[in-house]
Amino acid sequence: MGKSGFRKLASCVLVFLIPGSLFGADSNAAMLYTNGAAWVNGAHVPRASSAIFSGDLLQTRSDSVANINEAGSSITVLSDSLVQFDVSSVKIEHGGVTVSTSKGVGTTSGDVKVTPASFAWTEFNVSDVDGMVKIAARKGDLTIDDGNSVVTLQQGQETTRDEQSPDNSKKKDKKKRDQTGAAPAAGGGILNSPYAIAAGGAVIAGITTWVLVKSNNPASPTQP
């Protein structure tokens, strides 16, 4: 092989190796494979495979699914789901996911956090439908934190949790009531404001001046 042929071969190898190495260096990215229509951040995924980055919102249709593959983990986003991808966790807005991981990748749904109990290979399902979170440990144990308690779900077991813990629900309701009740107080007392006092003083001064002028210049003078 001559120098010209060697250079062409080396160029071809670099074309394939450089993009892959750059992609591998970005720890916030993963590969997305779709089966059916899917959207990332509201934009339709044009190809069967593309990159997905930490913070991206992924949505599937009722007749489609998507797979997210990264080093040591695989996440299947089920049909009719909306999730936010992160390299260490997937936030479920609605729908469900199946997670297979040896990197401790977990899920968050409302106040419910699900994580592998160890870094051994773990497989589990999490779905959130109408505010009810269903969790199933397929392989390996899981740790579940619902905002009130932290428990271990053993392999082969299933459980459900409310998306919003009672304590947080009460706090949010109280905060909402406080904000609603504060509005009238902020709106009241308008007559005590400096602007109202100044405006009232100006009106009084104007009336007084008008009365004095009238009294000094009567409408029917007695003197010619």
C-alpha positions in Angstrom: 0.0 0.0 0.0 1.4 3.4 -1.1 1.4 6.6 1.0 -1.7 7.8 -0.8 -3.7 4.7 0.0 -2.5 4.8 3.7 -3.6 8.4 4.1 -7.1 7.7 2.7 -7.5 4.7 5.1 -6.3 6.8 8.1 -8.7 9.6 7.1 -11.6 7.2 7.0 -10.8 5.7 10.4 -10.5 9.2 12.0 -13.9 10.2 10.5 -15.6 7.3 12.4 -13.5 7.5 15.6 -13.5 11.2 16.4 -17.3 11.8 16.6 -17.7 8.7 18.8 -14.9 9.7 21.1 -16.4 13.2 21.5 -19.9 11.8 22.2 -18.4 9.4 24.8 -16.7 12.3 26.5 -20.1 14.0 27.1 -21.3 12.3 30.3 -24.6 14.1 30.1 -25.6 12.4 26.9 -27.2 9.0 26.0 -28.5 7.4 22.9 -32.2 7.4 22.3 -33.9 4.7 20.1 -37.6 5.1 19.2 -40.2 2.7 18.0 -43.0 4.9 16.8 -43.5 8.7 17.1 -41.7 10.4 20.0 -40.8 14.0 20.9 -37.8 15.6 22.7 -38.5 19.0 24.1 -41.6 19.3 22.0 -39.7 18.5 18.7 -40.4 15.4 16.8 -37.5 12.9 16.8 -36.7 12.7 13.1 -34.8 9.4 13.1 -35.0 6.1 14.8 -32.0 7.0 16.9 -30.6 10.2 18.2 -28.8 11.8 21.2 -30.6 12.8 24.3 -29.1 15.0 27.0 -29.6 15.6 30.7 -32.7 17.8 31.3 -34.4 16.8 28.0 -38.1 16.0 28.1 -39.1 12.9 26.2 -42.7 12.1 25.3 -44.1 9.0 23.7 -47.5 8.4 22.0 -50.0 5.8 22.9 -48.7 3.5 20.2 -44.9 4.1 20.7 -42.1 3.4 23.1 -38.5 4.6 23.4 -35.3 3.3 24.8 -32.5 5.3 26.4 -29.1 3.6 26.5 -26.1 4.8 28.5 -23.1 3.1 29.9 -24.3 0.6 32.5 -28.0 1.4 32.2 -31.0 1.0 29.9 -34.3 2.8 30.3 -37.5 1.9 28.4 -40.0 4.7 28.3 -43.4 3.1 27.9 -46.2 4.3 25.7 -48.2 7.5 26.5 -45.5 8.8 28.8 -43.7 12.0 29.6 -40.4 11.9 31.4 -37.4 14.1 32.0 -34.0 12.4 31.4 -31.1 12.7 33.7 -28.0 10.5 33.8 -28.6 9.5 37.4 -32.4 9.6 37.6 -35.5 9.8 35.4 -38.3 12.1 36.5 -41.8 10.8 35.5 -44.4 13.4 34.8 -46.9 10.7 33.8 -46.8 7.2 32.3 -44.1 4.6 33.1 -40.6 3.4 32.7 -38.6 0.1 33.0 -35.1 0.6 34.3 -32.2 -1.8 34.1 -29.0 -0.5 35.7 -25.8 -1.3 37.4 -25.1 2.4 38.0 -27.7 3.2 40.6 -30.0 5.0 38.2 -33.4 5.8 39.9 -36.7 7.5 39.3 -38.6 10.4 40.7 -42.3 10.8 40.5 -43.8 13.6 42.6 -42.5 13.1 46.1 -41.7 9.5 45.5 -38.0 8.6 44.9 -37.0 5.1 43.8 -33.4 4.0 43.7 -31.6 0.6 43.6 -30.5 -0.6 47.1 -27.1 -1.4 45.7 -25.0 -1.0 42.6 -25.6 -4.6 41.6 -27.6 -5.2 38.4 -31.1 -4.1 39.2 -34.3 -4.1 37.2 -37.6 -2.4 38.1 -40.7 -0.8 36.8 -42.3 2.5 38.0 -45.5 4.0 36.6 -47.5 7.1 37.6 -51.1 7.2 36.6 -53.6 9.6 38.1 -51.4 10.5 41.0 -50.8 6.9 42.1 -47.2 5.5 41.8 -46.8 1.8 41.2 -43.4 0.2 41.9 -42.2 -3.3 41.1 -38.8 -4.7 41.9 -38.0 -7.3 39.2 -34.4 -8.0 40.0 -32.5 -6.7 43.1 -33.9 -4.6 46.0 -35.1 -1.0 45.8 -35.1 1.9 48.3 -38.3 3.9 48.3 -38.5 7.4 49.8 -42.0 8.9 49.7 -41.2 12.0 51.8 -42.5 10.4 55.0 -40.5 7.3 55.3 -37.7 5.3 53.6 -38.3 1.6 53.1 -36.8 -1.3 51.2 -38.8 -3.1 48.6 -37.3 -6.6 48.1 -36.9 -8.4 44.8 -40.1 -9.8 43.4 -42.4 -7.4 45.5 -44.7 -4.6 44.3 -46.1 -1.6 46.1 -47.9 1.7 45.5 -47.5 5.2 46.8 -49.4 8.5 46.5 -47.5 10.8 44.2 -47.7 13.6 46.8 -47.0 12.8 50.5 -49.7 13.9 53.0 -47.3 16.2 54.9 -46.2 18.0 51.7 -49.8 18.2 50.6 -50.8 19.9 53.8 -47.8 22.3 53.6 -48.7 23.2 50.0 -52.4 23.7 50.9 -51.5 25.9 53.9 -49.1 28.0 51.8 -51.8 28.4 49.2 -54.4 29.5 51.8 -51.9 31.9 53.3 -51.2 33.5 49.9 -54.9 33.7 49.2 -55.7 35.2 52.6 -52.8 37.8 52.3 -54.2 39.4 49.2 -57.1 41.3 50.9 -54.8 42.6 53.6 -52.4 43.9 51.0 -55.2 45.5 49.1 -56.8 47.0 52.2 -55.8 50.3 53.9 -55.7 52.2 50.7 -57.0 55.3 52.4 -54.0 55.3 54.7 -51.5 55.3 51.9 -49.3 58.4 51.5 -50.7 59.0 48.0 -54.3 59.0 49.3 -53.4 61.4 52.1 -51.6 63.7 49.7 -54.5 63.7 47.2 -57.0 64.4 50.0 -54.9 67.3 51.3 -54.8 68.8 47.8 -58.6 68.6 47.4 -59.1 70.2 50.8 -56.7 73.0 50.0 -58.4 73.6 46.7 -61.9 73.9 48.3 -60.6 76.2 51.0 -58.9 78.5 48.4 -62.1 78.6 46.4 -64.2 79.5 49.5 -61.8 82.4 50.4 -61.8 83.8 46.9 -65.6 83.8 46.8 -65.8 85.5 50.2 -63.5 88.3 49.2 -65.3 88.8 45.9 -69.0 88.6 46.5 -71.4 88.0 43.6 -73.5 91.1 44.4 -71.2 93.8 45.8 -72.8 96.4 48.1 -70.2 99.1 47.1 -70.2 100.5 43.5 
